[in-house]
Amino acid sequence: MSATLETILDNFQKRRPLRAGSLIMTIFGDALMPRGGEVWLGSLINVVEPFGLNPRLTRTAVFRLTQDQWLRAKPIGRRSYYQVTESGRASFTQAFKRIYANASPDWRGEWTLAILSLLDNDERKALRQKLSWLGLGQVGPQTMMHPSANVTDIEKLLKHNNVQDRVMLIHGLNQGDKVTAAMLKQIESCWDLNSLGVDYQSFLDMFRPLYQELSSNSLSNKQAFQARTLLIHEYRRIMLKDPCLPDELLCADWNGRAARQLCANLYQLLWRGAEDYISSYLETADGPLPPANSKFMRRFGGLS
């Protein structure tokens, strides 16, 4: 095994608590969703064991994901198969747009504000959390904003939570695409970019040596799957906290750019071997997983 990959894998196995459900979510999102979103539990148990997840831990994690309505069970005879639910598919699709994006969003000076004043305290608290997953930052107790928000995703979220008639969305320009000092100070107040930058630096420190190593060496299909899974697992953990602000509103040396490029470059090196492993070792009720869909090939601007 690659010495660098072995170190990354060993460090993951030593984490406490070892969040089995989160890793399984990564595998469903990265490997299984493009191939239909279904898997035989027995084959999943086998492929996650090298990550430090024993069968009991995997079964417990899958059961909890089912309880949380991410997955649904599909028993056939003595075997248990699990499928992503419709609500789970919607959440995965939303996350894909951010994780596998090839560049930061375009910006034309537009801002979107969400006014939450008509909600009660519990509703407001819950919705603030969900809007933050879409990148919105909190301006005040009743207001959130973003400079390049996907308004369609916000509207879907409001409708799904049955608050579309009590949340006001305002869209507008702020002196065109001019970046002002007040704007930059407000960004500092809304989003903890310093902490996010530390996380991105840790990601770079973890995976740059692997990329350098793979420039002259290759991995087995199994190792490619493990490396790709851990790459996306770590990137997803950070990316879903990233508000994905336009480049114009970020400092020139923002290391999120370097992290995105490194992730894309490594994914290009790993995806094919990982896909061969997935085809060989993960199963559905109908046998081997179907081929990945066309959307898979568009990740990070296009896989080659």
Summary of the structure (lengths in Angstrom):
residues: 304
radius of gyration: 20.4
end to end distance: 24.5
largest distance: 64.5
contacts: 904
relative contact order: 0.15
helix: 58%
strand: 13%
